[in-house]
Amino acid sequence: MAIFLLVTLAALVGYAMRLAMLANLGTIQDVQGAQAYLAARAGVEWAAFQVLTPAGMQVCPVPPAPFTVNGFNIVLACNRTVAQDKGNTQDINIYTITSTASVGVAGSQDYIERRITVTLSRCIYNTPPGSEECN
């Protein structure tokens, strides 16, 4: 009877430890997910600043390599579309920026990835080209 109680108690303790470990792992993944979101947001904000400054308003930004924020690898993708308005006197630049932040190896249990996509637009007079911003 004593052996049965020892085995049963050992099994219960092992089960409780496993539940505690899984709960801790879930909490760690939640925190890393929030950090990955903030890192992806930092990438989008960097690209938006590059697009909205007068010197870089005509092209998509190219990030410095490697681009990391707090250990998260940031991959930026940018697509620029130009639409014309008011009889070809204004260009409306539309930028679609996608920032992906990841840490770990894809497919592993500790892999975390977050992706943010933002669309920005900017109107610029094209006579002379890039002279000033429209309203």
N, C-alpha and C positions, 0 to 999 in steps of 0.2 A: 504494500500500500504506500509506503514511504517513497519507493522508487517511482511509482505512478504519479504521486504528487510532485516530485522533483522534475520529472519529465514534462508534466503539464505546466508547471510554473515556468520552466525554462522556455517552453514554446510560447507562452503568453508574453514573457519578457522580450523574446526575439521578435514577435509580431508587433509589440508596442514600439520597439526601437526602429523597426522598419517603417512604421507609420510616421514616426517623428522625423526620420530621415527624408521620406518622400515629401512631407509637409515643408521641411526646410528647403529642399530642392525646388519646390514650387515657388516659394517665396523668393529665392535667389533668381529664378527665371523671370518672375514678375518685375523685380528691380532692374534686371538687365534689359528687359523689354522696354521699360520706361527710359533707361539710359540710351538705348538704341534709337528710340523715337526722337529724343532730344539731339542726338548726334546727327540723325538724318535732317532734322529741322535746321541745325547749324549749317549743314551743307546747302540747303535750299536758301537760307538767308545769305550765305556767302555769294552764291550764284546770283541772287536777286540784286545784291549790292553791285556786283560787277556789271549787270545788265542795265541798271538804272543810273549809273554814273555817266556823265556826258562822254567820257573818253571811250567807254565800252558799249555804247548803245547800239552799235551796228552789228555786233557779232555775239555769238554764244561764248560764254566764258570757258576757259580751259583751266582746270584746277592744277595746283602744284602736285607733283608726284613725290612720294606717296602722300595721300590726303587722309589723315587719321584724326579722330577726335576722341580723346580719353580711351584709346585702345581699340576703337571701332573703325573699321575700314569704310571709307566713304567713296562711293562711285556716283559720279554725276553724269547725267545725260541731258542734253539741251537740244531743242529743235526750234528754229526760228522761221516764222512765216511772215511775209510782207504783203499787206493789203494796201491798196491805194484808195484815197478818199478825195473828194472835192476836185474832180477833174485833174488828177495827177499832180496836185500841188502838195499833198500830204501823204506820207507813208505811215502806216500803222504797223509797227513791229509787234508781232505776237510771239511770245516765248513760252514754251512748255518745258519746264525744268523738273527732272526727276532725280531725287536723291535717295540712294539706298545705303543704309548703314548696317554692317554685319560684323559679328565676332564669332570665332570658332570655325570648325570645318563643316561644310554642308553635309547633312545626313547624320551627323552625330547628335547625341542627346543634349549637348550644351550649345548648340548652334542657335544664335539669335539674329533675326533680320527684321528691319522695319524699312518701309518705303513710303516716301511722300512725293506727290506730284503737285506742282503749282503752275498756274497759267498767268502770265503777266502781259500787259500790253502797254505800248508807248507810241504816241503820235509825234512825228517829227516832220517839219516842213522840208521839202526836198528842193527848194529853190532859194539859195544855193543848198546843195546836199548837206544834210545834217546841221543846218545853221542854228535852229532853235526848236524848242519843244512847242507843240500845239496845245490848245486848251481842250 
